[in-house]
């Protein structure tokens, strides 16, 4: 504020939580400034039109500098770069590329990623961790690496350093992969630097095949179902009943986890799916859905003999599916819903009384028809603003995982498992199974159980949204008995 009680007008540019100010050479009294609109108050400023013209002119000038820089580099300038552009000074990019430090360029790349709308926070965290590791790698060698130093040998050295850090193979591969992305996308494609591309020949080390010790067996899923449905588990061998007491929050978490086990949906997608994602396609008109229903074959006709069950399936006119795009990959998923999955949606809308109602619905057609009627009423409630679109409540992943562990601890899932970590020390540790269970356990369980049932990998991939068969290959583990049964299908003695 000057001696006349007036303040200067500046244009502020903010990038990566840093601000640069550009003076207009104009001062104004604070009471004549609209803080909400960030503009002079027309009724109080005599020379309003002249001040407005200067403001708009300066905004256009700075916007032009920013947009021209973005068109050339495909990311926005930092505050220091914009100041240099404004003052017609030489900027960082005009230096000889051989003089540029790799770490400085990696920092610049990360800053650029933060301004991309579709860039996930997790991806930026990985790049940041990769940068920290590379800086520590330089410190261990007491040197700094420049663009001209990039080659296959440098990346191999960095890879060797990561191995000595006692990191898991999967983590090492991840950091090497992201470092190569930085070199390709930023230095070669955006900056158009002449980089030695031999680094592309550095291969990742394939991790040793691992068991998935947290995957639930079919019986464990059934025990969880009994616990959530009736708060009791029946030991089929000893014919004994064990009763459990769950809080309402634990029951909700248990239902959500069960829904994941029967659909393979990830936790992130579980919280995002809405009632409008549930659809009831005509099976005769949608051949792909019909094929998926035939392949999964998960109808639960407990009180119907097999012959009547087949008749029931042939009578079905409509199916029930969830159709949505995965949060992580934007891949389209179509998941057919059956028996328990449909019942869980009924209970989610009707409360605990839904269990009793679902028990009265003996056939799949009855369950689907009843759910359709419920969602019709739900749609009206949503349109009237009395209900939310999301099916399941919003809770944090940490709270959800704690709740799941507590449920399975109550279920006495305490069989001890020895874990071997894939690192330099080959660390081993003993854990109870309930300690290993997370939200992702349900997705793994869904894949494993359906593969064991003989459902095709291509069908499962359409429901899970996976792009690559290799991702699912670790679940394809056949026992001696399953191999024997497979051969007996085709070999006739």
Protein Blocks (a to p, Z undefined) as FASTA:
>chain_A
ZZkopacddddddeehiacdddehiacdfklpcfklopacfklmmklmmmmmmmmmmmmm
mmmmmmmmmmmnopacdfklmmmmmnopacfklpcfklpcfklmmmmmmmmmmmpmklcf
klmmmmmmmmmmmmmmmmmnopacdfklgcfklmmmmmmmmmmnopafklmmmmmmmmmm
mmmmmmmmmnopacdfklmmpccddddddddfkbccfklmmmmmmmmmnopacdfklopa
cdddddfklmmmmmmmmmmmmnopafklmmmpcfklpccddfklmmmlmmmmmmnopacc
fkbcfklmmmmmmmpmbdcddddddfklopacddddefjlmmmmmmmmnojmlmmmmmmm
mbfklmmmmmmmmmmmmmmmmmnopacfbfbdcddfklmmmmmmmmmmmnopabccdddd
ddfkopacdddfklmpcfklmmmmmmmmmmmnopafklmmmmnopabfklmmmmmccdfk
lmmmmmmmmmcZZ
